[in-house]
Amino acid sequence: MTLPDKTLTLLVFISLGLGVLLLLAVVILAARRRPHRAPQPIAMDDALRGMLDGQAQAFRRLEQAIRQLYDGQERLDQSMRGAVQRVGLVRYDAFEDVGGRLSFSCAMLNDEGDGVLVTSINGRQDTRVYAKPVHRGDSGTNLSAEEEAAVREAMLGPRQTVEAR
């Protein structure tokens, strides 16, 4: 069974709080049993030892769960580095006699600027699609002004818009 991070964090805090409350209750009960004389060390009986051992075991399980969550988070971070995180889209009219801005260039890049640039040129008779590799925000092949604008938009981030030159 896998629990979300927030749930596990909440369980850790609840367990810590209950452990502290339990320990305070035991100390208070032990203090009430004795007449008010000179303070003596608290003798741990078997019940108290059992409760503390149970709490220690619960802490070990929680620590193991937190380690598993951390390892899972590391794996997710590693796989996210290669995922598409930056997208730039430029729509345009490739030909003067075809309107509607149906042609487009779309750059889909990971966080480091590596990925692919897809261009679709829409004409009256046909549509052509091209794919070009992008490495660190640059391509080894010649790019049109619209393709360069799509890569720039992807590299700048989602809130920036770029016009083709």
BALOBA-1460 file (C-alpha; in Angstrom, 3 decimals):
// residues 165
<rec num="1" residu="m" x="0.000" y="0.000" z="0.000"/>
<rec num="2" residu="t" x="1.366" y="3.388" z="-0.989"/>
<rec num="3" residu="l" x="0.289" y="6.572" z="0.762"/>
<rec num="4" residu="p" x="0.750" y="10.160" z="-0.440"/>
<rec num="5" residu="d" x="3.566" y="12.237" z="1.055"/>
<rec num="6" residu="k" x="1.184" y="14.531" z="2.946"/>
<rec num="7" residu="t" x="-0.593" y="11.573" z="4.541"/>
<rec num="8" residu="l" x="2.661" y="9.990" z="5.697"/>
<rec num="9" residu="t" x="3.913" y="13.301" z="7.077"/>
<rec num="10" residu="l" x="0.637" y="13.728" z="8.968"/>
<rec num="11" residu="l" x="0.911" y="10.179" z="10.347"/>
<rec num="12" residu="v" x="4.468" y="10.871" z="11.535"/>
<rec num="13" residu="f" x="3.360" y="13.980" z="13.400"/>
<rec num="14" residu="i" x="0.332" y="12.229" z="14.891"/>
<rec num="15" residu="s" x="2.496" y="9.315" z="16.014"/>
<rec num="16" residu="l" x="5.033" y="11.675" z="17.571"/>
<rec num="17" residu="g" x="2.276" y="13.589" z="19.332"/>
<rec num="18" residu="l" x="0.668" y="10.417" z="20.652"/>
<rec num="19" residu="g" x="4.031" y="9.143" z="21.849"/>
<rec num="20" residu="v" x="4.693" y="12.362" z="23.758"/>
<rec num="21" residu="l" x="1.175" y="12.350" z="25.251"/>
<rec num="22" residu="l" x="1.556" y="8.711" z="26.269"/>
<rec num="23" residu="l" x="4.874" y="9.399" z="27.943"/>
<rec num="24" residu="l" x="3.434" y="12.408" z="29.812"/>
<rec num="25" residu="a" x="0.456" y="10.331" z="30.959"/>
<rec num="26" residu="v" x="2.736" y="7.606" z="32.291"/>
<rec num="27" residu="v" x="4.912" y="10.134" z="34.132"/>
<rec num="28" residu="i" x="1.855" y="11.840" z="35.654"/>
<rec num="29" residu="l" x="0.317" y="8.522" z="36.725"/>
<rec num="30" residu="a" x="3.598" y="7.393" z="38.261"/>
<rec num="31" residu="a" x="3.894" y="10.677" z="40.143"/>
<rec num="32" residu="r" x="0.344" y="10.337" z="41.544"/>
<rec num="33" residu="r" x="0.970" y="6.843" z="42.879"/>
<rec num="34" residu="r" x="3.812" y="7.946" z="45.098"/>
<rec num="35" residu="p" x="3.365" y="9.982" z="48.225"/>
<rec num="36" residu="h" x="5.023" y="13.374" z="48.022"/>
<rec num="37" residu="r" x="8.424" y="12.521" z="49.357"/>
<rec num="38" residu="a" x="11.854" y="12.951" z="47.969"/>
<rec num="39" residu="p" x="11.860" y="12.402" z="44.187"/>
<rec num="40" residu="q" x="12.935" y="8.932" z="43.158"/>
<rec num="41" residu="p" x="13.717" y="7.620" z="39.716"/>
<rec num="42" residu="i" x="10.733" y="6.245" z="37.809"/>
<rec num="43" residu="a" x="10.756" y="2.474" z="37.666"/>
<rec num="44" residu="m" x="9.761" y="1.203" z="34.249"/>
<rec num="45" residu="d" x="7.412" y="-1.657" z="34.517"/>
<rec num="46" residu="d" x="6.726" y="-4.135" z="31.742"/>
<rec num="47" residu="a" x="3.677" y="-2.251" z="30.407"/>
<rec num="48" residu="l" x="5.610" y="0.986" z="29.987"/>
<rec num="49" residu="r" x="8.539" y="-0.839" z="28.404"/>
<rec num="50" residu="g" x="6.125" y="-2.562" z="25.997"/>
<rec num="51" residu="m" x="4.538" y="0.760" z="25.021"/>
<rec num="52" residu="l" x="7.904" y="2.395" z="24.420"/>
<rec num="53" residu="d" x="9.099" y="-0.589" z="22.392"/>
<rec num="54" residu="g" x="5.920" y="-0.393" z="20.313"/>
<rec num="55" residu="q" x="6.493" y="3.315" z="19.692"/>
<rec num="56" residu="a" x="10.105" y="2.657" z="18.722"/>
<rec num="57" residu="q" x="8.970" y="0.005" z="16.250"/>
<rec num="58" residu="a" x="6.371" y="2.407" z="14.811"/>
<rec num="59" residu="f" x="9.079" y="5.051" z="14.371"/>
<rec num="60" residu="r" x="11.284" y="2.537" z="12.554"/>
<rec num="61" residu="r" x="8.409" y="1.687" z="10.184"/>
<rec num="62" residu="l" x="7.728" y="5.372" z="9.564"/>
<rec num="63" residu="e" x="11.412" y="6.001" z="8.931"/>
<rec num="64" residu="q" x="11.457" y="3.151" z="6.410"/>
<rec num="65" residu="a" x="8.345" y="4.549" z="4.695"/>
<rec num="66" residu="i" x="9.939" y="7.992" z="4.481"/>
<rec num="67" residu="r" x="13.077" y="6.475" z="2.931"/>
<rec num="68" residu="q" x="10.936" y="4.667" z="0.359"/>
<rec num="69" residu="l" x="9.147" y="7.912" z="-0.464"/>
<rec num="70" residu="y" x="12.474" y="9.686" z="-0.858"/>
<rec num="71" residu="d" x="13.750" y="6.963" z="-3.194"/>
<rec num="72" residu="g" x="10.523" y="7.139" z="-5.209"/>
<rec num="73" residu="q" x="10.841" y="10.921" z="-5.428"/>
<rec num="74" residu="e" x="14.404" y="10.550" z="-6.717"/>
<rec num="75" residu="r" x="13.201" y="8.147" z="-9.440"/>
<rec num="76" residu="l" x="10.426" y="10.561" z="-10.420"/>
<rec num="77" residu="d" x="12.864" y="13.469" z="-10.588"/>
<rec num="78" residu="q" x="15.169" y="11.428" z="-12.813"/>
<rec num="79" residu="s" x="12.381" y="10.474" z="-15.219"/>
<rec num="80" residu="m" x="11.009" y="14.040" z="-15.282"/>
<rec num="81" residu="r" x="14.313" y="15.347" z="-16.596"/>
<rec num="82" residu="g" x="13.633" y="13.579" z="-19.895"/>
<rec num="83" residu="a" x="9.931" y="14.457" z="-20.101"/>
<rec num="84" residu="v" x="8.519" y="17.185" z="-22.329"/>
<rec num="85" residu="q" x="8.374" y="20.286" z="-20.150"/>
<rec num="86" residu="r" x="8.709" y="23.104" z="-22.654"/>
<rec num="87" residu="v" x="6.336" y="23.571" z="-25.567"/>
<rec num="88" residu="g" x="6.349" y="26.372" z="-28.116"/>
<rec num="89" residu="l" x="3.682" y="26.667" z="-30.804"/>
<rec num="90" residu="v" x="3.646" y="29.135" z="-33.683"/>
<rec num="91" residu="r" x="0.710" y="29.131" z="-36.110"/>
<rec num="92" residu="y" x="0.970" y="30.907" z="-39.448"/>
<rec num="93" residu="d" x="-0.110" y="31.052" z="-43.089"/>
<rec num="94" residu="a" x="2.608" y="29.298" z="-45.099"/>
<rec num="95" residu="f" x="1.185" y="30.518" z="-48.429"/>
<rec num="96" residu="e" x="-0.487" y="33.801" z="-49.323"/>
<rec num="97" residu="d" x="-3.433" y="32.108" z="-51.009"/>
<rec num="98" residu="v" x="-4.200" y="29.840" z="-47.995"/>
<rec num="99" residu="g" x="-5.611" y="31.492" z="-44.873"/>
<rec num="100" residu="g" x="-6.715" y="30.364" z="-41.452"/>
<rec num="101" residu="r" x="-3.224" y="29.961" z="-39.988"/>
<rec num="102" residu="l" x="-3.426" y="26.179" z="-40.435"/>
<rec num="103" residu="s" x="0.339" y="25.725" z="-40.759"/>
<rec num="104" residu="f" x="2.269" y="25.410" z="-37.517"/>
<rec num="105" residu="s" x="5.647" y="24.735" z="-35.932"/>
<rec num="106" residu="c" x="5.657" y="23.071" z="-32.526"/>
<rec num="107" residu="a" x="8.778" y="22.598" z="-30.402"/>
<rec num="108" residu="m" x="8.501" y="19.947" z="-27.656"/>
<rec num="109" residu="l" x="11.566" y="20.025" z="-25.406"/>
<rec num="110" residu="n" x="12.687" y="18.704" z="-22.047"/>
<rec num="111" residu="d" x="13.997" y="21.019" z="-19.331"/>
<rec num="112" residu="e" x="17.471" y="21.091" z="-20.887"/>
<rec num="113" residu="g" x="16.150" y="22.112" z="-24.317"/>
<rec num="114" residu="d" x="16.453" y="18.713" z="-25.990"/>
<rec num="115" residu="g" x="13.592" y="17.336" z="-28.047"/>
<rec num="116" residu="v" x="11.863" y="17.607" z="-31.376"/>
<rec num="117" residu="l" x="10.455" y="20.329" z="-33.612"/>
<rec num="118" residu="v" x="7.427" y="19.354" z="-35.710"/>
<rec num="119" residu="t" x="6.345" y="21.564" z="-38.597"/>
<rec num="120" residu="s" x="3.175" y="21.107" z="-40.623"/>
<rec num="121" residu="i" x="2.835" y="23.165" z="-43.785"/>
<rec num="122" residu="n" x="-0.734" y="23.300" z="-45.035"/>
<rec num="123" residu="g" x="-1.378" y="24.102" z="-48.705"/>
<rec num="124" residu="r" x="-4.439" y="23.989" z="-50.921"/>
<rec num="125" residu="q" x="-3.616" y="20.557" z="-52.356"/>
<rec num="126" residu="d" x="-1.597" y="18.869" z="-49.632"/>
<rec num="127" residu="t" x="-0.094" y="19.050" z="-46.173"/>
<rec num="128" residu="r" x="3.534" y="18.246" z="-45.416"/>
<rec num="129" residu="v" x="4.929" y="17.408" z="-42.004"/>
<rec num="130" residu="y" x="8.582" y="17.713" z="-40.985"/>
<rec num="131" residu="a" x="10.348" y="16.711" z="-37.772"/>
<rec num="132" residu="k" x="13.736" y="18.095" z="-36.759"/>
<rec num="133" residu="p" x="15.857" y="17.286" z="-33.710"/>
<rec num="134" residu="v" x="16.626" y="20.018" z="-31.184"/>
<rec num="135" residu="h" x="19.579" y="19.872" z="-28.790"/>
<rec num="136" residu="r" x="20.047" y="22.507" z="-26.062"/>
<rec num="137" residu="g" x="17.610" y="24.822" z="-27.835"/>
<rec num="138" residu="d" x="19.381" y="24.617" z="-31.187"/>
<rec num="139" residu="s" x="19.032" y="22.414" z="-34.248"/>
<rec num="140" residu="g" x="21.765" y="21.128" z="-36.535"/>
<rec num="141" residu="t" x="19.427" y="21.639" z="-39.500"/>
<rec num="142" residu="n" x="18.304" y="24.919" z="-41.029"/>
<rec num="143" residu="l" x="15.211" y="26.343" z="-39.371"/>
<rec num="144" residu="s" x="12.614" y="28.675" z="-40.802"/>
<rec num="145" residu="a" x="11.724" y="31.881" z="-38.961"/>
<rec num="146" residu="e" x="8.571" y="30.198" z="-37.605"/>
<rec num="147" residu="e" x="10.521" y="27.167" z="-36.405"/>
<rec num="148" residu="e" x="13.079" y="29.400" z="-34.669"/>
<rec num="149" residu="a" x="10.206" y="31.287" z="-33.025"/>
<rec num="150" residu="a" x="8.667" y="28.015" z="-31.770"/>
<rec num="151" residu="v" x="12.011" y="26.931" z="-30.252"/>
<rec num="152" residu="r" x="12.486" y="30.374" z="-28.634"/>
<rec num="153" residu="e" x="8.971" y="30.248" z="-27.197"/>
<rec num="154" residu="a" x="9.599" y="26.792" z="-25.754"/>
<rec num="155" residu="m" x="12.907" y="27.870" z="-24.221"/>
<rec num="156" residu="l" x="11.423" y="31.043" z="-22.691"/>
<rec num="157" residu="g" x="8.613" y="29.183" z="-20.983"/>
<rec num="158" residu="p" x="4.822" y="29.029" z="-21.066"/>
<rec num="159" residu="r" x="4.026" y="32.660" z="-20.216"/>
<rec num="160" residu="q" x="6.184" y="34.213" z="-22.904"/>
<rec num="161" residu="t" x="5.029" y="34.525" z="-26.507"/>
<rec num="162" residu="v" x="7.302" y="35.035" z="-29.482"/>
<rec num="163" residu="e" x="6.470" y="36.319" z="-32.937"/>
<rec num="164" residu="a" x="8.125" y="34.891" z="-36.047"/>
<rec num="165" residu="r" x="10.562" y="37.300" z="-37.678"/>
